[in-house]
C-alpha cells in the first residue's frame, strides 16, 4: 500500500488520472503530517501557502485512514466544491470504497411542514414572494435532497426562505406531520452512515455549542475532525458560544404563534392579539435604536430613556405571549413548541440585555429592517479547549493564513491549542519571479480625509499599465463608495462594485470580461479564486486594522490591558497581519500567474511594526518606482525590473 505522500508523488495515481495535477513537495509533506496526526489522534495546526494543494493533502490521508472523518469548511461555497469536485476526484484516484455525505444547517433545507403552513397562512409581503412560494412548491415535488441551493432562481437572501425552512426553535420533531419525509432528517441519516462528512464551521459550532443544530449524534462518533479555512474559527466560535436576541427570532415566534392559533386554538383570539402586539413592539424597538445601520455598546444606547421604555414594553408583550402560549400548549404540538421558544427567548432577552459578568461584552447591531442584541464571550479559548479534550479524536486545523511572522502563537492562543503540533509550508509559487510589490510614494497619513482620493490618484497609472485586470480592496464601505465616485468615467475598463450583484455573479463577470476593475471590501479579501491574466493586479488601500469603534474589539482590548498585556501587539497587529495575508493571497493563484501587489499605506515603511507585515508576506521584489510597475507589465519576467529592491 502506498503512503499518502506516494499517492501524491510523480508516479502516483494523481499524476496519472487527475487533470492538471503536478506533484509538490509541500503537499506531500503536509499529507504525511496529517496521516501521522490521524494515526496517533494528535492535534495538528498546519499552515499551507497558496498553491500547496492542502485540500488533497488532507483528503488523501483522511480517505486512506479508514476512520470516520468530519471535514469542516469556512463557507458553503467551499463545502459544495469539496463534496462535488474534490472528494470524487480523490476517491476515484485512490480507488477506496468510502462513503461520503454533505450536511448543511437546517436553514439550507426545505421544511415541508412550514411550506404548508406558509401556504395556508398566506401572509406574504408581495406578489413576488407569493410567486416564489409557488415555485418552491413545484420544486418540492421533484427534489430529492431538499437543499435550497438547487433552486438558484430564488435569491439566497429572499425573505421567503425563513418561511419555508426550519430552525431548532420551530422544528416539531417526531410530532411533525411531514416527519417521515423530512429533508433534514434524511441528510442526518446519510451523515451518520457515511465515512466522510462535509460540513461548514457554522454547523460545526452550532452543534458543538448546542448539541442540537445539525448532527447531535455525529460528532461523538467522529474519529477525526479536519477544519479547513481555520483562520475563521476564533470569530465563529465567539459567535456561537454567546447569546443573541434578534428581531427575526421574535417576529418568527409571533408569526408562528398566529398560524398555530388559527389551526389549533381558534377559540383563543387573545393569542393572535398578543402576537400582533409583540410584532409592533419589535418594530418600535427597531425605530428606537435609530434609523442608521450601526454597531455599538449596548449599555450606552440602553441608557437612553426612549430605548429603555420601548425595551420594557417589548419584554412585557413577550412575557404575556409566553403565558398565553403556556395555557394553550396542551392544544397541540405546534403551540407547545411556540411556548418553549417564548420561554427561551425570555431567557435570551435577559442574558443579552443585562450585564452579569465581565467575561462577556453586550452589544447591538441594526440593519435596515432588523436588529440583534448580543452577549459575546471575550475569550472562547477555554470553552473550545474543553470541547476538544472531551472529543477524543484527531484534530487538524489548516489554512493558508495562520501564522504572524511565521509564528502560530496568536491563532493557538485564541483557540486554546498551545500544546498542538504546529507545522507550516511556504507556497510552491515563485513569488520572486511571478510578483512585484509596489509601494507608492508621497502618500498622506491614512487618517487624512483626502486619503482615498490619494489612493485613487496613485492607482490610476497602475490601472493603465495593467490594462484594468485589477482588484481594489478597501478596509471600509465608506472608502469603497468614495472610490467608486472617483473612478467612474475616468477609466476605460468595466467597473464592478461589491453590492451591485451577488459575489459569485460579479466574479463570473470579472473573469469573462478579462479587463475589468472590481472594487470590494471584506467579502472579497478571502475565499476568492481568479486564475490567469484576468486578475493581474491587487491594490489595497490601508493596512486592515479593525475599526476601533467596534464594541467587541474595545472590550477585548480593555481586557488585555487589564491583564497586563499589550492590546496593540497582542491582538490588533496580529489580526491585521492575518487579514492582509488573506487579501494578498488573491493575487497569485497558479504557477503561471504574474501579478502586481500595490500597498498604499505609508505606515508600512514609517512605523516599526511595518516589518511584521513584510515578514509575513511571500518574498517578492519591492519597488517605489512607477516606471518599474510599467515595465513589469511590459516585461515577461520580474528579473527585468531594474528598480526592484
Helices and strands as residue ranges (DSSP letters): H 4-7, H 13-17, H 25-40, E 43-48, H 54-65, E 69-73, H 76-81, I 82-86, H 87-94, E 100-102, G 106-108, H 112-121, H 127-140, G 148-150, H 161-164, G 173-175, G 179-181, H 183-193, E 196-200, H 201-210, G 219-221, E 224-227, G 230-232, H 233-240, E 243-246, H 247-264, H 269-288, E 294-297, H 298-302, H 305-328, G 329-331, H 333-353, E 360-366, E 371-377, H 381-390, E 394-399, H 409-415, E 421-425, H 431-434, E 435-438, H 451-466, E 470-473, H 477-487, E 495-497, H 503-513, E 517-520, G 522-524, E 537-540, H 551-562, H 567-567, I 568-572, H 573-584, E 595-599, H 603-606, H 610-616, E 621-623, H 626-634, G 638-640
